[in-house]
Amino acid sequence: MMDSKQLSALLEAQQEVISKIALAQPLSACLESICRLIEKILDDPQAKSSILLLDGNQLRHGAAPSLPDDYCAAVDGVQIGPCVGSCGTAVFRKERVVVTDLEHDPLWADYKDLALSFALRACWSNPIFSSAGEVLGSFAIYYLEPCTPSDVHIELINRFTHLSSLAIEKSLSSRREAELTSRLRHGIEKFAAFTSVMPDLALILAEDGTYVDVYGADESLLYQPIKSILGKKITDILPAVSSRAVMDVIAKAIATNEVQVFEYELDVAKGECTFEGRITAINHYLPEEPDVRHVLWMARDITGRKSAEKQIEMLAFFDPLTSLPNRRYLIERLQWLIDKAQRNKLSGALLYLDLDDFKRINDSLGHSVGDELLVNVAQRLKPVLRTSDTIARIGGDEFVIILETLEKDIDTLSEEASQVAQKIIEAFSKTFDIKNGKYKIGVSIGISVIHGEDITADEALKRADTAMYRSKNVGGSHFTFFDPALQRILDHRLEIEQGIIQSIKDNQFCAYFQPQMGPDNEVIGAEALIRWLHPKKGVISPLDFIPVAEQFGLITRLQDIVLRESCALINLLIENELVDDSFSVAINISGSQFSNPSLQQDLLDTIREYKLSPGRIKLEITESMLIDNIDLTVKQMIELKSSGFRFSIDDFGTGYSSLTYLQTFPIDELKIDKSFVDNIHTGEVGSGIVDAIIAMSRHLNFNVIAEGVEHKEQADILLTRNVKAMQGYYFARPMPADIFVNWLRQLQTL
């Protein structure tokens, strides 16, 4: 089923095409518009639309703006038949023909070489029927890779096939002067049938405001019934204010020949509704009145959308789960308090709360229990505070309290904040009764006192957050005032963040590559590793900057550097004939990247820029990433796998280690962690884990690669166990791309 964005785009496309048809634009322009509009809705650069017109027993080019001209010329004039690709067969059979892989489909036996030479690998085709049931041609979608249509694809193709039928019939009718009136009437009837299932109203209005035709199923959206308005003028039907506004829009649409968008409200049969009107001028709508201009007015009921927008505005300041103020409200309220305190030279206090053991309960018992627990926490906190105090939920299990009391004496304020914190901790000493279960959780509290300095709301919140973490580190169920020493630690992290941003601009980050070796000491791939080459500090360890990059959302920019340099290296190795088609580079994907819905498209865009196959890139993820939102992870992995990427599980055996996910996820490779390789020579216990991983991988048809191989003895033992790939200092350390190329060239000369 199409989503709201696709439905909206479809309706707009229908309006545009129907407008072109009504305006009697050339058939070629209408068909090209139809092709471009469906490609826009599909939003997939691999999808190419084509319309062919039936001429006798031959198919002639109609429109295909995204297909190569040479291909269009080659198929122009092809004879239809029972085995003539997708289009020729669809027209011959008079039914839809879906070929998901034309290279291996017998229908394309005589044409696959032609199609493949233009990188076309799938083709779904519908015959285009006239209103009399005659075949007019074919409507097809080509894909640049084997592909199966979804229900949404089928629905879209059917809709645009019907639009193509309208356009072709309209063109044919203009060529048959004797049948002009009947053809036009039939087109109007078909338009009426088509619009009858649309959620919008379509009104044809003369330039003087006369209602000429009304299409659409929902008559309750009209100001009066259809029968009572046809032939009458807008000024006779609508209230004076509304009719003047509508007439102004009609005049502007006709004067400018541009689509007008007009929002208005009317008290119609359905009730008070808000409409969005899209108005375009039409010439020669009525053959008997060729000089009278008309407009097509598409009216969409957007009352629900407007109501939702108002609701969103209301929710902008409140948390939908607990109904408490959210972060946005808190920041504004806190800044107001700070400004007031500074003006009057008073002091205020801020408490930052984080629930102890909430994650354990939420992960083990499910989000529904976790959500109910958060609601109960909010209800338990309210009686502890005064009505003048502000309590907000700013995300997850974090709550913030602003004490509205402003004091001149800091000690008095600190004492009051301490008392509130202690009451909160005592309130949490009682269990929470949720879903027939009793749960005991604590709370860690950080307190920031605001006094005598120019401080922002964000800074005050950060200080309280720092103090809260100190409370958590001493065991929880504790409160702590802000300690400047902890702030210095956070400032150091902020300094690293700024350093990363500047160093990205200064090109100080680059990828190093560590070769992955096969059993015959041949290079079968490499792992790409990020390195920070600081001009003053030298090489900065990834352990120092990767966590900061993750925390501050910079990891994607670093990964883009690694991916681009990996692609560049692969192309360089291919140009120098140093690797074969099986060579690939493994790049690490972080948890935050993997949860990004645009990851697949971002990867594909970069790889296509370097004209490489996704099979050249292997995505390394950790075990812990697999158990975080399993449904989303499986979906993401399947989509990436279908695009050609492969998956490797890094540091296998050190994380979750559940056999369940190994059968659930589309995994290609397991990497034996260095900690196991280090102990492989220590006897049966040391090699037992490695043997188990190898045996399990062989049973599940996974590849195995051992990392951290530092000694010949380790390599020899792994070879006896038929490990097909290894990497580690024994073979080579990670190295820059140019050194990697030279190293590989020297290795092949040995």
WOWO-V229354 format. One record per residue. N is the residue number from 1. RES is the residue in three letters. NEAR is the number of other ideal C-beta (glycine too) atoms within 8 Angstrom. Layout:
# WOWO-V229354
N	RES	NEAR
N	RES	NEAR
This chain:
# WOWO-V229354
1	MET	4
2	MET	8
3	ASP	6
4	SER	5
5	LYS	6
6	GLN	11
7	LEU	9
8	SER	8
9	ALA	10
10	LEU	12
11	LEU	13
12	GLU	9
13	ALA	14
14	GLN	12
15	GLN	12
16	GLU	10
17	VAL	15
18	ILE	13
19	SER	11
20	LYS	12
21	ILE	13
22	ALA	9
23	LEU	8
24	ALA	8
25	GLN	7
26	PRO	6
27	LEU	10
28	SER	8
29	ALA	9
30	CYS	15
31	LEU	14
32	GLU	10
33	SER	11
34	ILE	16
35	CYS	15
36	ARG	11
37	LEU	12
38	ILE	14
39	GLU	12
40	LYS	9
41	ILE	11
42	LEU	10
43	ASP	4
44	ASP	6
45	PRO	3
46	GLN	8
47	ALA	10
48	LYS	13
49	SER	18
50	SER	16
51	ILE	16
52	LEU	14
53	LEU	11
54	LEU	13
55	ASP	6
56	GLY	4
57	ASN	4
58	GLN	10
59	LEU	16
60	ARG	10
61	HIS	10
62	GLY	13
63	ALA	12
64	ALA	12
65	PRO	8
66	SER	8
67	LEU	12
68	PRO	6
69	ASP	6
70	ASP	7
71	TYR	12
72	CYS	12
73	ALA	8
74	ALA	7
75	VAL	14
76	ASP	9
77	GLY	7
78	VAL	11
79	GLN	8
80	ILE	12
81	GLY	8
82	PRO	6
83	CYS	8
84	VAL	14
85	GLY	15
86	SER	16
87	CYS	17
88	GLY	14
89	THR	16
90	ALA	16
91	VAL	15
92	PHE	10
93	ARG	9
94	LYS	8
95	GLU	6
96	ARG	8
97	VAL	12
98	VAL	9
99	VAL	13
100	THR	8
101	ASP	9
102	LEU	17
103	GLU	9
104	HIS	4
105	ASP	11
106	PRO	5
107	LEU	12
108	TRP	14
109	ALA	8
110	ASP	6
111	TYR	11
112	LYS	11
113	ASP	6
114	LEU	10
115	ALA	14
116	LEU	11
117	SER	6
118	PHE	10
119	ALA	6
120	LEU	14
121	ARG	13
122	ALA	14
123	CYS	15
124	TRP	14
125	SER	15
126	ASN	12
127	PRO	13
128	ILE	14
129	PHE	10
130	SER	11
131	SER	8
132	ALA	4
133	GLY	5
134	GLU	6
135	VAL	10
136	LEU	13
137	GLY	15
138	SER	17
139	PHE	13
140	ALA	15
141	ILE	14
142	TYR	12
143	TYR	13
144	LEU	8
145	GLU	7
146	PRO	9
147	CYS	9
148	THR	7
149	PRO	9
150	SER	6
151	ASP	6
152	VAL	9
153	HIS	11
154	ILE	9
155	GLU	9
156	LEU	14
157	ILE	14
158	ASN	9
159	ARG	10
160	PHE	14
161	THR	11
162	HIS	9
163	LEU	13
164	SER	15
165	SER	13
166	LEU	15
167	ALA	15
168	ILE	16
169	GLU	15
170	LYS	14
171	SER	11
172	LEU	10
173	SER	12
174	SER	8
175	ARG	6
176	ARG	9
177	GLU	5
178	ALA	4
179	GLU	8
180	LEU	11
181	THR	7
182	SER	7
183	ARG	13
184	LEU	10
185	ARG	8
186	HIS	10
187	GLY	13
188	ILE	9
189	GLU	8
190	LYS	11
191	PHE	12
192	ALA	10
193	ALA	8
194	PHE	11
195	THR	11
196	SER	9
197	VAL	6
198	MET	11
199	PRO	6
200	ASP	11
201	LEU	12
202	ALA	15
203	LEU	12
204	ILE	15
205	LEU	13
206	ALA	10
207	GLU	11
208	ASP	5
209	GLY	12
210	THR	10
211	TYR	14
212	VAL	10
213	ASP	9
214	VAL	12
215	TYR	11
216	GLY	12
217	ALA	6
218	ASP	9
219	GLU	9
220	SER	7
221	LEU	13
222	LEU	12
223	TYR	9
224	GLN	6
225	PRO	8
226	ILE	8
227	LYS	5
228	SER	7
229	ILE	13
230	LEU	10
231	GLY	5
232	LYS	9
233	LYS	9
234	ILE	12
235	THR	9
236	ASP	5
237	ILE	11
238	LEU	10
239	PRO	5
240	ALA	7
241	VAL	6
242	SER	10
243	SER	13
244	ARG	8
245	ALA	10
246	VAL	13
247	MET	11
248	ASP	8
249	VAL	12
250	ILE	14
251	ALA	9
252	LYS	9
253	ALA	15
254	ILE	11
255	ALA	6
256	THR	7
257	ASN	6
258	GLU	6
259	VAL	7
260	GLN	12
261	VAL	8
262	PHE	11
263	GLU	8
264	TYR	10
265	GLU	7
266	LEU	10
267	ASP	7
268	VAL	10
269	ALA	9
270	LYS	8
271	GLY	6
272	GLU	6
273	CYS	12
274	THR	10
275	PHE	13
276	GLU	10
277	GLY	14
278	ARG	13
279	ILE	15
280	THR	12
281	ALA	10
282	ILE	13
283	ASN	8
284	HIS	7
285	TYR	9
286	LEU	9
287	PRO	8
288	GLU	4
289	GLU	6
290	PRO	7
291	ASP	4
292	VAL	9
293	ARG	10
294	HIS	14
295	VAL	14
296	LEU	14
297	TRP	12
298	MET	13
299	ALA	12
300	ARG	12
301	ASP	13
302	ILE	10
303	THR	9
304	GLY	7
305	ARG	7
306	LYS	9
307	SER	8
308	ALA	8
309	GLU	8
310	LYS	8
311	GLN	8
312	ILE	8
313	GLU	7
314	MET	8
315	LEU	8
316	ALA	8
317	PHE	8
318	PHE	11
319	ASP	10
320	PRO	5
321	LEU	8
322	THR	9
323	SER	7
324	LEU	11
325	PRO	12
326	ASN	13
327	ARG	8
328	ARG	8
329	TYR	11
330	LEU	16
331	ILE	11
332	GLU	9
333	ARG	12
334	LEU	13
335	GLN	10
336	TRP	8
337	LEU	13
338	ILE	14
339	ASP	8
340	LYS	10
341	ALA	14
342	GLN	8
343	ARG	6
344	ASN	7
345	LYS	7
346	LEU	10
347	SER	14
348	GLY	16
349	ALA	15
350	LEU	17
351	LEU	16
352	TYR	16
353	LEU	14
354	ASP	11
355	LEU	11
356	ASP	11
357	ASP	9
358	PHE	12
359	LYS	7
360	ARG	7
361	ILE	13
362	ASN	13
363	ASP	6
364	SER	6
365	LEU	8
366	GLY	7
367	HIS	6
368	SER	7
369	VAL	13
370	GLY	12
371	ASP	9
372	GLU	10
373	LEU	15
374	LEU	12
375	VAL	10
376	ASN	10
377	VAL	13
378	ALA	14
379	GLN	7
380	ARG	11
381	LEU	14
382	LYS	8
383	PRO	6
384	VAL	9
385	LEU	10
386	ARG	5
387	THR	4
388	SER	5
389	ASP	10
390	THR	9
391	ILE	14
392	ALA	16
393	ARG	14
394	ILE	9
395	GLY	5
396	GLY	4
397	ASP	10
398	GLU	10
399	PHE	15
400	VAL	14
401	ILE	14
402	ILE	15
403	LEU	13
404	GLU	10
405	THR	9
406	LEU	10
407	GLU	10
408	LYS	6
409	ASP	7
410	ILE	9
411	ASP	6
412	THR	9
413	LEU	16
414	SER	12
415	GLU	8
416	GLU	12
417	ALA	13
418	SER	10
419	GLN	8
420	VAL	13
421	ALA	12
422	GLN	9
423	LYS	9
424	ILE	14
425	ILE	14
426	GLU	7
427	ALA	11
428	PHE	11
429	SER	5
430	LYS	5
431	THR	6
432	PHE	12
433	ASP	5
434	ILE	10
435	LYS	6
436	ASN	2
437	GLY	8
438	LYS	7
439	TYR	9
440	LYS	6
441	ILE	12
442	GLY	11
443	VAL	13
444	SER	16
445	ILE	16
446	GLY	19
447	ILE	18
448	SER	14
449	VAL	14
450	ILE	12
451	HIS	10
452	GLY	4
453	GLU	4
454	ASP	3
455	ILE	7
456	THR	7
457	ALA	11
458	ASP	7
459	GLU	8
460	ALA	14
461	LEU	15
462	LYS	10
463	ARG	13
464	ALA	16
465	ASP	10
466	THR	14
467	ALA	18
468	MET	15
469	TYR	11
470	ARG	12
471	SER	14
472	LYS	12
473	ASN	6
474	VAL	8
475	GLY	6
476	GLY	11
477	SER	9
478	HIS	11
479	PHE	13
480	THR	13
481	PHE	10
482	PHE	14
483	ASP	10
484	PRO	6
485	ALA	6
486	LEU	12
487	GLN	12
488	ARG	8
489	ILE	8
490	LEU	10
491	ASP	8
492	HIS	8
493	ARG	10
494	LEU	8
495	GLU	8
496	ILE	11
497	GLU	13
498	GLN	8
499	GLY	10
500	ILE	15
501	ILE	9
502	GLN	8
503	SER	11
504	ILE	13
505	LYS	6
506	ASP	6
507	ASN	6
508	GLN	10
509	PHE	11
510	CYS	12
511	ALA	13
512	TYR	11
513	PHE	16
514	GLN	13
515	PRO	13
516	GLN	14
517	MET	11
518	GLY	10
519	PRO	7
520	ASP	4
521	ASN	5
522	GLU	6
523	VAL	12
524	ILE	9
525	GLY	13
526	ALA	12
527	GLU	14
528	ALA	15
529	LEU	12
530	ILE	14
531	ARG	11
532	TRP	12
533	LEU	9
534	HIS	11
535	PRO	5
536	LYS	4
537	LYS	5
538	GLY	6
539	VAL	7
540	ILE	9
541	SER	6
542	PRO	10
543	LEU	6
544	ASP	8
545	PHE	13
546	ILE	10
547	PRO	7
548	VAL	13
549	ALA	12
550	GLU	11
551	GLN	8
552	PHE	8
553	GLY	6
554	LEU	13
555	ILE	12
556	THR	11
557	ARG	8
558	LEU	13
559	GLN	14
560	ASP	10
561	ILE	13
562	VAL	14
563	LEU	14
564	ARG	10
565	GLU	12
566	SER	14
567	CYS	15
568	ALA	10
569	LEU	15
570	ILE	14
571	ASN	11
572	LEU	10
573	LEU	12
574	ILE	9
575	GLU	6
576	ASN	8
577	GLU	5
578	LEU	9
579	VAL	9
580	ASP	4
581	ASP	3
582	SER	6
583	PHE	12
584	SER	10
585	VAL	15
586	ALA	14
587	ILE	14
588	ASN	11
589	ILE	11
590	SER	9
591	GLY	10
592	SER	10
593	GLN	11
594	PHE	12
595	SER	9
596	ASN	9
597	PRO	4
598	SER	6
599	LEU	12
600	GLN	10
601	GLN	7
602	ASP	11
603	LEU	14
604	LEU	10
605	ASP	8
606	THR	12
607	ILE	14
608	ARG	8
609	GLU	7
610	TYR	11
611	LYS	5
612	LEU	11
613	SER	6
614	PRO	11
615	GLY	8
616	ARG	11
617	ILE	17
618	LYS	14
619	LEU	12
620	GLU	13
621	ILE	12
622	THR	10
623	GLU	13
624	SER	9
625	MET	11
626	LEU	13
627	ILE	9
628	ASP	9
629	ASN	6
630	ILE	10
631	ASP	6
632	LEU	8
633	THR	13
634	VAL	10
635	LYS	8
636	GLN	13
637	MET	11
638	ILE	9
639	GLU	9
640	LEU	13
641	LYS	11
642	SER	6
643	SER	10
644	GLY	7
645	PHE	12
646	ARG	11
647	PHE	16
648	SER	15
649	ILE	14
650	ASP	9
651	ASP	10
652	PHE	13
653	GLY	10
654	THR	8
655	GLY	9
656	TYR	8
657	SER	7
658	SER	7
659	LEU	6
660	THR	6
661	TYR	12
662	LEU	11
663	GLN	6
664	THR	7
665	PHE	10
666	PRO	7
667	ILE	11
668	ASP	9
669	GLU	13
670	LEU	13
671	LYS	14
672	ILE	15
673	ASP	12
674	LYS	8
675	SER	8
676	PHE	12
677	VAL	16
678	ASP	9
679	ASN	10
680	ILE	12
681	HIS	9
682	THR	7
683	GLY	6
684	GLU	5
685	VAL	7
686	GLY	11
687	SER	14
688	GLY	8
689	ILE	9
690	VAL	15
691	ASP	9
692	ALA	8
693	ILE	14
694	ILE	13
695	ALA	8
696	MET	11
697	SER	12
698	ARG	9
699	HIS	6
700	LEU	9
701	ASN	5
702	PHE	12
703	ASN	9
704	VAL	15
705	ILE	15
706	ALA	16
707	GLU	13
708	GLY	11
709	VAL	15
710	GLU	8
711	HIS	7
712	LYS	6
713	GLU	7
714	GLN	16
715	ALA	12
716	ASP	8
717	ILE	11
718	LEU	14
719	LEU	9
720	THR	6
721	ARG	10
722	ASN	7
723	VAL	13
724	LYS	8
725	ALA	13
726	MET	14
727	GLN	14
728	GLY	14
729	TYR	7
730	TYR	10
731	PHE	10
732	ALA	8
733	ARG	5
734	PRO	9
735	MET	10
736	PRO	8
737	ALA	12
738	ASP	6
739	ILE	8
740	PHE	13
741	VAL	13
742	ASN	8
743	TRP	11
744	LEU	13
745	ARG	10
746	GLN	8
747	LEU	8
748	GLN	7
749	THR	5
750	LEU	4
